[in-house]
Structures are given as structure tokens and as C-alpha cells.
Amino acid sequence: MARIAGVNIPTTKRVVIALQYIHGIGATRAREIVDKLGIEAARRVNQLTDSEVLRIRETIDGSFKVEGDLRREVAVNIKRLMDLGCYRGLRHRKGLPVRGQRTHTNARTRKGPAKPIAGKKQATRK
């Protein structure tokens, strides 16, 4: 199993897909890395030589902020917004959507499961 940026990437998948298992690398960056190193996109991770894996590892470490560093930076940015007390920080603090989405009906992912309101009954229909 190849280990890149502290992540065990799956060996049976194509290189472009396997690189996307690293936090901070999406489809575009994965394709960019493979093109830069001249690795064929159709190759699988278990077909890579040790030197190719090493070159991928060095490219990612040198060019991109991934995994722990990226997660830490995002967490610090959110904490800064919360400490400032700006609107986005307050939304983060309350666990509500930050980017202007409606909350009257949707936003269940951010708000969690619906909680019943005591004393409120559904109107019966005739």
C-alpha cells in the first residue's frame, strides 16, 4: 500500500482517483500532478515503481498544503471568524449555514435532526 502525505492510498485504483483520497487534492490537482510527472493516467497505484511514488510524494509535499496542515489552517480561519464576532463567525458558532442558505425548511445537515416542539399538534383535516 502506498503512503503519501500520511494517507494510505488504495492500490487497486487508478493513480488520478487514488490521489483524491488525500484531503486537499481534488480531480484537477490530481490530474495536474500526474501530467507534471509524466505518469500515464490509466496506470494503477500498484503498477507504480518506488521512485514514481517518491516523486509524487515530493511533488505534493513541495507544492500543496494538504491533510493536517490544511485542516489546521481551515480550523484557525473559522476560529478567527468566531473570535471576531462577525456574521459568518456567529453562524459557525450557532451551527447554522454560513453562506446565505435558507433555514426555514432545509439546512438539516447543519442543524441536525428535527426536534419536536412541545405543545404543538398537527391540525386535523376533515
C-alpha beads as a LAMMPS data file, in Angstrom:
LAMMPS data file: protein, C-alpha beads

126 atoms
125 bonds

1 atom types
1 bond types

-500.0 500.0 xlo xhi
-500.0 500.0 ylo yhi
-500.0 500.0 zlo zhi

Masses

1 110.0

Atoms # bond

1 1 1 0.000 0.000 0.000
2 1 1 1.386 3.405 -0.994
3 1 1 1.540 6.011 1.763
4 1 1 1.511 9.635 0.589
5 1 1 1.070 12.679 2.866
6 1 1 0.207 10.421 5.804
7 1 1 -2.626 8.666 3.928
8 1 1 -2.695 5.071 2.727
9 1 1 -3.992 5.422 -0.815
10 1 1 -5.803 2.416 -2.343
11 1 1 -3.548 0.293 -4.543
12 1 1 -6.109 -1.120 -6.956
13 1 1 -7.447 2.251 -8.171
14 1 1 -6.057 4.458 -10.932
15 1 1 -3.449 6.977 -9.780
16 1 1 -5.646 10.028 -10.532
17 1 1 -8.511 8.605 -8.440
18 1 1 -6.276 7.342 -5.610
19 1 1 -4.624 10.753 -5.129
20 1 1 -8.056 12.248 -4.421
21 1 1 -8.158 10.276 -1.145
22 1 1 -5.727 12.898 0.208
23 1 1 -7.520 15.849 1.828
24 1 1 -6.798 18.926 -0.265
25 1 1 -6.328 17.158 -3.604
26 1 1 -9.281 17.004 -5.950
27 1 1 -9.708 15.879 -9.532
28 1 1 -7.973 18.899 -11.091
29 1 1 -4.925 18.799 -8.812
30 1 1 -4.589 15.028 -9.161
31 1 1 -4.594 15.327 -12.961
32 1 1 -2.111 18.210 -12.728
33 1 1 0.300 16.149 -10.584
34 1 1 0.111 13.125 -12.889
35 1 1 0.661 15.276 -16.009
36 1 1 3.575 17.131 -14.412
37 1 1 5.362 13.892 -13.540
38 1 1 4.556 12.243 -16.874
39 1 1 2.745 9.290 -15.329
40 1 1 0.116 7.672 -17.518
41 1 1 -3.380 8.399 -16.152
42 1 1 -4.641 4.855 -16.811
43 1 1 -1.991 3.230 -14.582
44 1 1 -2.915 1.745 -11.243
45 1 1 -1.145 2.563 -7.989
46 1 1 0.189 -0.991 -7.615
47 1 1 1.869 -0.626 -11.045
48 1 1 3.915 2.398 -9.913
49 1 1 7.575 1.988 -9.114
50 1 1 9.003 3.128 -5.782
51 1 1 10.750 6.043 -7.485
52 1 1 7.472 7.243 -9.030
53 1 1 5.715 7.080 -5.656
54 1 1 8.618 9.032 -4.149
55 1 1 8.360 11.682 -6.904
56 1 1 4.596 12.008 -6.292
57 1 1 5.221 12.358 -2.545
58 1 1 7.887 15.044 -3.064
59 1 1 5.692 16.980 -5.525
60 1 1 2.744 17.015 -3.138
61 1 1 4.874 17.958 -0.120
62 1 1 6.605 20.762 -2.018
63 1 1 3.692 22.264 -3.936
64 1 1 0.481 21.821 -1.971
65 1 1 -0.847 22.264 1.538
66 1 1 -2.654 19.006 2.317
67 1 1 -4.037 16.888 5.162
68 1 1 -3.115 18.070 8.683
69 1 1 -1.733 21.473 7.673
70 1 1 -4.785 22.259 5.543
71 1 1 -7.258 21.075 8.204
72 1 1 -5.422 23.161 10.824
73 1 1 -5.470 26.263 8.609
74 1 1 -9.222 25.921 7.950
75 1 1 -9.898 25.439 11.676
76 1 1 -7.823 28.536 12.523
77 1 1 -9.689 30.588 9.906
78 1 1 -13.066 29.535 11.342
79 1 1 -11.878 30.236 14.901
80 1 1 -10.706 33.701 13.804
81 1 1 -14.153 34.482 12.375
82 1 1 -15.797 33.291 15.587
83 1 1 -13.459 35.365 17.773
84 1 1 -14.106 38.475 15.681
85 1 1 -17.826 38.049 16.221
86 1 1 -18.606 38.762 12.579
87 1 1 -21.774 37.416 10.974
88 1 1 -20.065 34.352 9.480
89 1 1 -18.422 33.596 12.821
90 1 1 -21.765 33.783 14.634
91 1 1 -23.301 31.384 12.091
92 1 1 -20.425 28.945 12.684
93 1 1 -20.862 29.280 16.448
94 1 1 -24.619 28.559 16.249
95 1 1 -24.139 25.668 13.826
96 1 1 -26.241 27.259 11.078
97 1 1 -25.485 27.576 7.352
98 1 1 -22.828 30.218 6.736
99 1 1 -23.308 31.084 3.071
100 1 1 -26.802 32.529 2.950
101 1 1 -28.871 29.389 2.522
102 1 1 -32.443 29.332 3.793
103 1 1 -33.089 27.740 7.160
104 1 1 -36.896 27.852 7.369
105 1 1 -37.348 24.461 5.736
106 1 1 -33.974 22.983 4.813
107 1 1 -30.489 23.074 6.445
108 1 1 -30.989 19.760 8.247
109 1 1 -27.345 18.833 7.702
110 1 1 -26.133 21.827 9.728
111 1 1 -28.994 21.962 12.248
112 1 1 -29.194 18.228 12.924
113 1 1 -32.317 16.077 13.156
114 1 1 -35.641 17.903 13.596
115 1 1 -36.705 18.314 17.215
116 1 1 -40.413 18.258 18.043
117 1 1 -41.839 21.399 19.642
118 1 1 -43.750 20.729 22.880
119 1 1 -47.459 21.561 22.804
120 1 1 -47.699 21.862 19.030
121 1 1 -50.103 19.419 17.394
122 1 1 -50.924 18.930 13.753
123 1 1 -54.289 20.279 12.661
124 1 1 -56.762 17.547 11.867
125 1 1 -58.273 17.562 8.409
126 1 1 -61.931 16.841 7.592

Bonds

1 1 1 2
2 1 2 3
3 1 3 4
4 1 4 5
5 1 5 6
6 1 6 7
7 1 7 8
8 1 8 9
9 1 9 10
10 1 10 11
11 1 11 12
12 1 12 13
13 1 13 14
14 1 14 15
15 1 15 16
16 1 16 17
17 1 17 18
18 1 18 19
19 1 19 20
20 1 20 21
21 1 21 22
22 1 22 23
23 1 23 24
24 1 24 25
25 1 25 26
26 1 26 27
27 1 27 28
28 1 28 29
29 1 29 30
30 1 30 31
31 1 31 32
32 1 32 33
33 1 33 34
34 1 34 35
35 1 35 36
36 1 36 37
37 1 37 38
38 1 38 39
39 1 39 40
40 1 40 41
41 1 41 42
42 1 42 43
43 1 43 44
44 1 44 45
45 1 45 46
46 1 46 47
47 1 47 48
48 1 48 49
49 1 49 50
50 1 50 51
51 1 51 52
52 1 52 53
53 1 53 54
54 1 54 55
55 1 55 56
56 1 56 57
57 1 57 58
58 1 58 59
59 1 59 60
60 1 60 61
61 1 61 62
62 1 62 63
63 1 63 64
64 1 64 65
65 1 65 66
66 1 66 67
67 1 67 68
68 1 68 69
69 1 69 70
70 1 70 71
71 1 71 72
72 1 72 73
73 1 73 74
74 1 74 75
75 1 75 76
76 1 76 77
77 1 77 78
78 1 78 79
79 1 79 80
80 1 80 81
81 1 81 82
82 1 82 83
83 1 83 84
84 1 84 85
85 1 85 86
86 1 86 87
87 1 87 88
88 1 88 89
89 1 89 90
90 1 90 91
91 1 91 92
92 1 92 93
93 1 93 94
94 1 94 95
95 1 95 96
96 1 96 97
97 1 97 98
98 1 98 99
99 1 99 100
100 1 100 101
101 1 101 102
102 1 102 103
103 1 103 104
104 1 104 105
105 1 105 106
106 1 106 107
107 1 107 108
108 1 108 109
109 1 109 110
110 1 110 111
111 1 111 112
112 1 112 113
113 1 113 114
114 1 114 115
115 1 115 116
116 1 116 117
117 1 117 118
118 1 118 119
119 1 119 120
120 1 120 121
121 1 121 122
122 1 122 123
123 1 123 124
124 1 124 125
125 1 125 126
